Amino acid sequence: SAVISQKPSRDICQRGTSLTIQCQVDSQVTMMFWYRQQPGQSLTLIATANQGSEATYESGFVIDKFPISRPNLTFSTLTVSNMSPEDSSIYLCSVRANRGTYEQYFGPGTRLTVT
Amino acid sequence: DAKTTQPPSMDCAEGRAANLPCNHSTISGNEYVYWYRQIHSQGPQYIIHGLKNNETNEMASLIITEDRKSSTLILPHATLRDTAVYYCIVRESNYQLIWGAGTKLIIKP
């Protein structure tokens, strides 16, 4: 398994500002993912971030709003830009095992509240 | 859309076995059954997965029917800390997890 940490664990931000969330993994992984979980809802995939290539965004998510960096095999950032109250969610970083049946592991999440 | 159907909620008495059902009638031959759980205010936690055979680990057992159209996750001796939302997901090993609504399991003292 992989141990994943996220910073910050929570934040309260003002409308129109941006927040960068960091994700650190204790081992090298090829595939990392960013999810959003709105209050009372299930997980929604924002994008897939592979090292050395541009992130791949799911329908409804765009790079200008959610820019992602993946500088190496153990680290990634997600920025939530020009925030509005609708961006209030838990943002989760996830990694997939490099082999076998590709189990997926999750960080503790970043709870974002936009006022 | 999620390929699985789960009851929205279940109760179980502490110390008893919790049996969580999942229907996946359209599962294909290459798709695995994965179970995750999400305890309140935490990230999802991997529990177990299987293809055809029943599986057991330190957390739970997974029973898959012979036709693979349904499965049951068994927590043999449920504790209050097992209260969580449990997600059953089917996917091919290198594909995305697609999350449904899951089953909210409440363990009662």
Chai-1 contact restraints between the chains, C-beta under 6 A:
chainA,res_idxA,chainB,res_idxB,connection_type,confidence,min_distance_angstrom,max_distance_angstrom,comment,restraint_id
A,S42,B,W99,contact,1.0,0.0,6.0,A-B,restraint_1
A,S42,B,A101,contact,1.0,0.0,6.0,A-B,restraint_2
A,L43,B,W99,contact,1.0,0.0,6.0,A-B,restraint_3
A,L92,B,G43,contact,1.0,0.0,6.0,A-B,restraint_4
A,T101,B,S93,contact,1.0,0.0,6.0,A-B,restraint_5
A,Y102,B,S93,contact,1.0,0.0,6.0,A-B,restraint_6
A,Y102,B,N94,contact,1.0,0.0,6.0,A-B,restraint_7
A,E103,B,Y46,contact,1.0,0.0,6.0,A-B,restraint_8
A,Q104,B,L97,contact,1.0,0.0,6.0,A-B,restraint_9
A,F106,B,G43,contact,1.0,0.0,6.0,A-B,restraint_10
A,F106,B,P44,contact,1.0,0.0,6.0,A-B,restraint_11
A,G107,B,G43,contact,1.0,0.0,6.0,A-B,restraint_12
A,P108,B,G43,contact,1.0,0.0,6.0,A-B,restraint_13
A,G109,B,G43,contact,1.0,0.0,6.0,A-B,restraint_14
